[in-house]
Amino acid sequence: MTRRIVLWTALLASLFGVGWWVGRSSATAPTDVYRNLDVFVEVLQKVKQFYVDPVESQKLVDAAARGMLRELDPYSQLLDERSWGNLKATTQGTFGGIGIVVTMRDNYPTVISPIEGGPAWGLGLRPGDVIVRIEGESSAGLSVEDIVSRLRGEPGTRVRISVRREGETEENDYTIERQIIVTRAVPYAFMVEGHVGYLRLANFSERSGTEVRSAVERLRREGATRLILDLRGNPGGLLDQAVDVVEQFVKPGTLVVYTRGRSKGQDQRYFSGEKQPLLDLPLAVLIDEGSASASEIVAGALQDLDRALILGENSFGKGSVQGVFPLRGRNAAVKLTTALYHTPSGRSIHQKERDHPLTAVALDEEAPSQPAARDTTPRPRFKTASGRTVFGGGGIHPDVVVEADSLPPLARRVETRALSFRFANRWVNQHSRPAGIETSESMWHEYLAFLHAENVEFTADELERERAWLDRGLRRELARRSAGDAAAARVALEGDRAYRRALNELGRARTQRDLFARLPKSTSLAQP
């Protein structure tokens, strides 16, 4: 007890000392800074002395720090050991784990897909497998973050899970040895119709630029003369990787982005340095409300430089740069907004007063994007390299606005309950032959019987109107199980309006300039 009192006294003394030092040593600091710090210490002391229950000092200080940072903006945060580790794993693109992407369905973690070559894939885990226990304890009700922290760990260690599989009565137990899992920034890239290459860029981690470069080179060898870069749902990541992606398509020495901050060293200008960029490749970029941060740097730079046609929906509007500062003596860090970035034309696309930060999607995790709030404030105008008008202050507004299709009623009821996902799991598990990508008439009737058994009501007319939607959803899940995520993406793109519009525009263009020939001198066919 005496030792605890001594330590507590030392903590209070040090905090009072810091308050005095801040006030004395900083000529530019307001005179009330150290007084307010003294108030904080006094409140802390009162809580320790008089609160009805004992409290831990570190928890109080951490809570106060989180509250302080929350007052700044949604992106400034105190990172504890787990959060900091997850951030490093996301940006570095490697971590120790079992190699699955999961989401929460019906209160249990459910496998979306095992990563090819990973330990879970090698042991035969499948999409749709429900993880009901981890190390013998029920996984019901756990958050995605809790699941991630329990499944990740040091390479070489093991974790035991129990899995329930659609169509099987008994659970399966797996003991999986964790390995180094390498996340892929480019999960798939493939050729589509009209000599067009399609490239999906999911995040901006340490290898994003390298993976894009390799994928584009491969697509070119396969005959691509035009390219679609899909940034939809990409929450961003490392700024230097955004620059690396842009410089592959613009002249050397071109300004890509610059940052402005308050502290010394935050004003930076980033120029392209690629020696042999692809300047003759017509390029279309797809964005939506989930495209944020580094995604917006890429889209904004390529738009300002008239190097790509931007299609889709207004992007998220996160134009700020965060720095991570480790805390001495603790395995923790502070993430602070240190600057705003600006596109080559000089516009800041940052939209203030966000209620929630956009959560980065990490492997072994599925995180929803927060949609951008519509801002009716008039936006400042800027000019692209060719004189087209673009707008700042609220995300990237696409050159061609293509709103995402909403699902018709029956298809929505099926998709929101993941019934095509579940039926594909059951069909694959109950049939000896592997699933194909096309549906047979007998499979279709099995599917309808499954929907009836799940109490999905529909009329014959409704079924006829929406059969194409339902069939595509089923084929997507069958393709995922027979040939992986790339095959599933091919099927999903069949009904993708923004993708089809990009194909149409690229089909009319021999050069990049041709892509803008039919557009007015603004960023879209309708002003925001």
Secondary structure, 3 states (H helix, E strand, C coil): CHHHHHHHHHHHHHHHHHHHHHHHHCCCCCCCHHHHHHHHHHHHHHHHHHCCCCCCHHHHHHHHHHHHHHCCCCCCEEECHHHHHHHHHHHHCEEEECCEEEEEECCEEEEEEECCCCHHHHCCCCCCCEEEEECCEECCCCCHHHHHHHHCCCCCCEEEEEEECCCCCCCEEEEEECEEEECCCCCEEEEECCCEEEEECCCECCCHHHHHHHHHHHHHHCCCCEEEEECCCCCCECHHHHHHHHHCCCCCCCEEEEEEECCCCCCEEEECCCCCCCCCCCEEEEECCCCCCHHHHHHHHHHHCCCCEEEECCCCCCCEEEEEEECCCCCCEEEEEEEEEECCCCCCCCCCCCCCCCCCCCCCCCCCCCCCCCCCCCCCEEECCCCCEEECCCCCCCCEECCCCCCCHHHHHHHHCCHHHHHHHHHHHHCCCCCCCCCCHHHHHHHHHHHHHCCCCCCHHHHHHHHHHHHHHHHHHHHHHHHCHHHHHHHHHCCCHHHHHHHHHHHCCCCHHHHCCCCCCECCCCCC
